[in-house]
Every structure is written in structure tokens, then in C-alpha cells.
């Protein structure tokens, strides 16, 4: 069971990871781009005969998801690799910092960064909705932002897992594949059932249960029509993300402990 010293170490690593991520210009560029897209949605909405709020919600949340995932992938794969490439792991592990605490600290620090980023994007969408008079959509926007954040925590955990044993480029590619397949695994399984192929059904069932099912976090289309998910759905999504995060981080620490940095 983690002791007080372990929590202090994790906190110190997380704080350092948060500071490094905040200084990364890529984050600011992507956030600004999402906010610009949200602003552009206002003008696009004016061309859709009274559908300004719906366009702002749909485009703003979709942009937040896509660019949030890019942030999670490209910054996530560099969290561990950058320390290895710069050889700072030698000085880190020379101190009383275990590899488990290092991974957890890096992960939690970057998740805090993602939380701030998604909150900023949510504020941007909210202000755009207030501007176009679509305040009734705001109640559905923030649950969607919350679910986007949960999805990004899983994507980050996947990125860190791959980067613990692979190159950044391959890790980013594999993580992107997990993101795409995770959004279509349910549809692929339904397609295999309709085709009547036993082999395809077995394969896609394995994919469905092995990889995270990101359709559990997809409520953008509902938010775009003013609907919001139930509290039970939000709670189940949190539990689902927490379980996957724990499993992925456990695998990552096992792999990372076996790496030889000498």
C-alpha cells in the first residue's frame, strides 16, 4: 500500500509534468484553433436558418474531441520517451523515486493539463452559445466535455503504455488506431453479426471486449439537439474509464520496470 512518501513523490512528479505540459506551445496552438473553430461555427450557424446553437454545439464539441485526442496522443507519447531521450531518467531514478511513482506522476500531471484544456474549450463553447442565444444547449455541453475528458484519460494511458516500449512515432500510430477502432468496435461487431460470419464475429468480439469502447463517451449528437445524459450514465462512464486507466497503467508499470536504462 502506498505510504506518505510515495504520495509525496507522485505529487512532485505530477507537478513537474503539469508545468512541462503547460509550457508546451502545441497545447496553446491546438486550444486556440478549437476556439477559432467555435467562433467560426457562429458564422456558419447564421447560414443555417436558426440553427446557430446546434451548429456551435456540434462543431465545438467535435473539435474539442478531435484536437483533445491529438493533444493526448502526441504529448502523451512523449511524457516518458522525452525523459529517456534526454537521459534525465538516470538522475530521476538516482533519487528515491520508484518507476511506478514516476509513471503515475507523469500520468496524473498530464491528466490535470487535459482537465484544464477541456475546461477552456468548454468555456469557449459556452460563451459562443450565450452569444447566439442557445443557452438551453449549455446543460448538455458540460456533460459532453466531461465525457471527452474521460476518453482522453484513456487515450493518454494507451499512449504512455505504448511509449514505454516503443518509439514515439509507432506509439502515436498505435494509439490513433485504438482511438479509431474504439469508436467503431460496436458497429463492426454488429456488421459481423449481420454477415453471419462466425470467424469475423469471434474476431470483432475480441476487439470489442479487449479495446476500450469509446461509444460509451459519445454524446455529442445528443448535446447538439439539447439533450443531456443521465447521472447514472455519467457515473458508469467514470467507472469504465477508471477501470481501463488502472489496467493500462498497471501494464505500463510492469513493462517499464523491466526496461534497462544502464
C-alpha positions, -999 to +999 in steps of 0.1 A: +000+000+000+014+034-009+029+053+020+031+091+026+065+093+009+051+076-022+022+101-024+047+130-020+069+116-048+039+111-071+028+147-064+062+161-071+065+142-104+029+152-114+035+189-106+066+188-127+048+171-156+020+197-154+045+225-156+062+210-186+029+204-204+018+240-197+049+253-213+043+232-245+033+255-273+015+227-291-012+228-264-018+265-268-019+263-306-045+235-306-066+252-279-066+285-299-075+265-331-105+249-313-117+283-300-113+297-335-134+268-349-160+275-323-161+312-333-164+302-370-193+280-361-212+311-351-209+325-386-217+291-402-248+289-380-261+321-394-263+304-427-285+276-414-317+294-407-319+295-369-297+265-362-268+286-348-268+270-314-269+235-328-240+241-352-219+258-324-225+228-301-219+201-327-188+217-343-174+230-310-176+196-292-164+177-322-134+200-325-127+196-287-127+158-291-105+156-321-079+181-310-081+169-275-072+134-287-043+148-307-030+165-276-034+133-256-016+112-282+013+135-292+021+148-258+012+116-241+037+095-261+065+120-253+059+120-215+081+090-208+101+090-241+114+125-236+129+117-202+146+086-217+158+105-248+173+133-226+187+108-202+171+126-173+157+092-161+192+085-147+191+115-124+154+108-115+159+072-106+191+081-087+167+098-062+142+078-041+117+077-070+103+043-080+094+036-116+057+031-105+056+065-089+073+081-119+046+067-143+017+076-120+031+111-115+036+117-152+001+104-160-017+124-133+002+156-141-008+154-177-044+145-169-046+177-149-033+195-180-061+178-201-086+188-175-076+225-178-076+223-216-111+207-218-124+233-194-111+261-215-127+246-246-159+242-227-159+278-216-153+288-253-183+268-265-204+281-236-196+318-244-204+311-281-238+296-272-246+326-250-237+349-279-261+331-303-288+328-277-285+290-273-283+288-235-306+258-233-278+237-250-253+245-223-268+219-200-258+192-225-224+207-234-207+203-200-216+166-195-202+161-231-170+179-221-167+157-190-170+126-211-145+139-236-121+144-207-126+108-195-120+095-231-088+115-232-076+099-199-079+065-215-061+077-247-033+091-226-029+058-207-028+040-240-002+064-254+020+060-223+017+022-224+029+021-260+057+046-254+070+025-225+084+000-250+082+016-285+092+046-305+071+079-303+061+076-340+049+040-337+033+047-303+013+076-318+002+055-347-009+025-325-027+049-301-046+065-330-056+031-342-070+023-308-089+055-308-105+048-343-113+012-336-127+020-302-152+043-318-163+017-344-159-016-325-197-017-318-206-011-354-180-036-366-194-063-343-230-056-355-217-058-391-201-092-384-234-104-369-254-093-399-229-110-422-233-143-404-195-150-404-185-169-373-148-161-376-154-124-381-178-124-352-153-140-329-126-116-340-147-085-336-160-097-302-124-100-290-117-065-303-149-052-287-141-065-252-103-061-254-101-025-266-119+004-249-153+011-263-154+048-268-190+048-279-197+049-241-185+085-242-202+097-274-230+121-266-221+150-290-250+143-313-273+143-283-259+176-269-264+191-304-302+187-300-303+199-264-303+166-247-280+156-217-270+122-204-284+108-172-264+109-140-262+071-140-246+071-175-221+097-163-213+076-133-209+044-153-186+062-178-164+073-149-162+038-135-155+024-170-127+049-176-112+043-141-110+006-146-094+009-180-069+035-167-059+013-138-054-017-161-034+002-187-012+019-160-006-014-143+006-029-177+027+002-183+045-001-149+052-038-154+068-031-188+086+000-175+101-019-146+116-044-170+134-018-190+172-015-186+184+021-187+221+012-180 
